[in-house]
Each structure stands twice: as C-alpha cells, then as structure tokens.
Amino acid sequence: MKKNLSLETIKDERKKSRIDKISTLIKKTISEVFLTVELNYSNGKNVFIMVSHVELSSDGKSAKVFLETLKNFSFDHEKVIEIIANNSSRIKKEFSSKIDLRYTPKLKFELINNK
C-alpha cells in the first residue's frame, strides 16, 4: 500500500535533515575550537564556554551559535561577550580551517543567560 506523500513533504524533510546534520557538525567543530583556543580574562583566568546549540539558516550561509558558561562558576556576562568578541577572528579562522563544507557559514555568537 502506498503512503500519501507529496514531493514537497519529502523535499522539506530532506532539507531539514541536511540542516540538522550541518548544525550538529558546526556545534562539534566550534566545541573543538573552544578547546584549542584559550579564552582568558584580563587577569589570566580561563573561561570555560560550552556550545548549547546551533541555528543554521535555511541556505546554510549563516549560523547563530548559542553559548553558555558553567552555572557553578560566577562569570560576568558582559566580560564573556567581550572575550568572545575580541577573539572572534581567531575562532572563525580556526573554525574555517577545521570544517569541510562547500560554504563556510558566517558565525554569530550569542551567550545564553543561565541564572
């Protein structure tokens, strides 16, 4: 018995699956980059940042990376954003060298407030 599936439904599922796979790959690669690139406060203290999730645009050209810090440690939200902004060129360069995609998406970092 044939299922009543339209071509559009199949295309949408395939496209969603592809975006999910690329988002997972981006999340994994950015996590590896944060392990290799040292992010420090001005006093030399290390900042531990985790990638929560990634939202990839439908065309795959831009990605919003949601970051969070450990809840047990008190990190200044504005300081962490400043550290990421100051090191964003190093992070993006390392990311583009590690990932193998046709188009390297433009990354936008957003810190989740976990209080």
C-alpha positions in Angstrom: 0.0 0.0 0.0 1.4 3.4 -1.0 1.6 6.2 1.5 0.2 9.5 0.5 3.4 11.6 0.5 3.7 14.6 -1.6 7.0 15.6 -3.3 7.1 18.8 -1.3 6.9 17.0 2.0 9.7 14.7 1.1 11.9 17.7 0.0 11.2 19.5 3.2 12.1 16.5 5.3 15.3 16.0 3.4 16.2 19.7 3.6 15.5 19.7 7.4 17.6 16.6 7.9 20.5 18.2 6.0 20.3 21.4 8.1 20.2 19.3 11.3 23.3 17.4 10.2 25.2 20.5 9.3 24.2 22.2 12.6 25.5 19.2 14.5 28.8 19.3 12.6 29.1 23.1 13.3 28.4 22.5 17.0 31.0 19.8 17.2 33.6 21.8 15.3 33.0 25.0 17.4 33.4 22.9 20.6 36.7 21.7 19.4 37.8 25.2 18.5 36.9 26.4 22.0 39.1 23.6 23.4 42.1 24.7 21.3 41.8 28.5 21.5 42.5 29.8 25.0 40.0 32.3 26.1 41.2 34.3 29.2 40.1 37.2 31.3 42.5 40.1 31.6 43.8 38.7 34.9 44.7 35.4 33.2 41.8 33.3 34.4 40.4 30.8 31.8 36.8 31.0 30.7 35.1 27.7 30.1 32.4 28.0 27.4 30.1 25.3 26.1 28.1 25.3 22.9 24.4 24.8 23.7 23.0 24.6 20.2 23.3 26.0 16.7 20.6 27.5 14.5 21.6 27.3 10.8 19.8 29.5 8.2 17.9 27.6 5.5 20.5 28.5 2.9 23.4 27.4 5.2 25.2 30.7 4.9 24.9 31.9 8.4 24.7 30.2 11.8 23.8 31.5 15.2 25.8 29.7 17.9 24.3 29.7 21.4 26.9 29.5 24.1 26.7 29.0 27.9 29.1 29.0 30.8 29.1 26.7 33.8 26.4 27.5 36.3 28.6 26.8 39.3 31.0 29.5 38.4 30.2 33.2 38.5 31.2 34.7 35.2 30.5 38.2 34.3 28.1 38.0 31.3 29.4 41.2 29.7 33.1 40.2 30.2 32.4 36.8 28.5 30.8 38.5 25.5 33.8 40.9 25.3 36.3 38.0 25.4 34.4 36.2 22.6 34.2 39.4 20.5 38.0 40.1 21.0 38.8 36.5 19.9 36.2 36.1 17.2 38.6 36.4 14.3 40.8 33.6 15.8 37.8 31.5 16.5 36.4 31.9 13.0 39.8 31.3 11.3 40.3 28.1 13.3 36.7 27.1 12.6 37.0 27.5 8.8 40.3 25.6 8.8 38.7 22.6 10.6 35.3 22.4 8.9 34.9 20.9 5.4 31.7 22.4 3.8 31.1 23.9 0.4 30.1 27.2 2.1 31.6 28.1 5.4 28.7 29.8 7.3 29.1 33.2 9.0 29.1 32.7 12.7 27.2 34.9 15.2 27.7 34.1 18.8 25.1 34.6 21.5 25.5 33.9 25.2 22.6 32.3 27.0 22.0 33.8 30.4 21.7 30.7 32.7 20.6 32.1 36.1 
